[in-house]
Amino acid sequence: MVEAILQPLVQWVTGTIGVYGLLAVFLLMILESTGIPIPSEAISPFAGYLVFAGKMSFFWAVTAGVAGNMVGSWIAYAIGATGGRGLWLRYGRFVGVRAHHLATAEKWFERYGEIVVFVGRILPVVRTFISFPAGAAKMNLVRFSAYTLLGCIPWVTALTYFGYFLGRNWERVGSYLHYLDYLVVLGVVLAVAYLLWRRFSARTPKA
C-alpha cells in the first residue's frame, strides 16, 4: 500500500530533478521543509545518482538541498510564529498534511525543547514539521537557524552520498527509499548506545 502511494510521487520527483536539475532540488526541498510531504529520501538520493552519472556536482547537489531545507524551514517557522497553524491545518489536507503530523512535532518540541530542532532533522515526520512549533514558541531565530543548518547538512549529505553510492542500482532500490528513514534512525540509536556503553565501561572499575 505504501509503495503504491509513494512510487508515483518518487517518479514525479526524480523526473522533475532530471529535467530542471539543481533548481528542482532546491525548490522541492523548500516544499518538503515547509510541511508538504515530498520525500527528501527521493530528492537528495536522486541528486546523488546524477552526481554518479556526471550530470551534477556533489557540492552543489548538497548545497541546493541544504539551502532548500533552510528556506522551507524559515517559511514554516514564520507560519508558526504568525499564528498560521490553524490555517495550515484547515487547508493542509489538500497537500497531504494531517493534524497528527503536526501534533507529533509539537509533542517532541514540548518534551525536549529547542535541541529537538537539531535532532529532529533525522526523525521521520518530526523532521518535516518541527519548524512550526519552534515558530509558535517564538524560538530565537538565530538559534533556530543554527540548529536547522547543523541538522540539515549531515542529513542531506548522507542522502546525496547514498544516491551516489547506489549508482546504477538506483532504479532497483528506488521504491524502497521510504525505509531509509528508519535505517538512519536505527543507526543513530545504535551509535548512541555504543557511545554510552563505552563511557559506562570506562568508568567501571576493573576487578
PEWOKA-V279872 format. One record per helix or strand of 2 or more residues. SS is the DSSP state (H for helix, E for strand). FROM is the first residue (numbers start at 1). TO is the last residue. Records with the same first field share a line. If there is no record, write none. Layout:
# PEWOKA-V279872
SS = FROM-TO, FROM-TO
This chain:
# PEWOKA-V279872
H = 2-20, 22-34, 40-52, 58-81, 85-95, 99-122, 126-136, 141-203
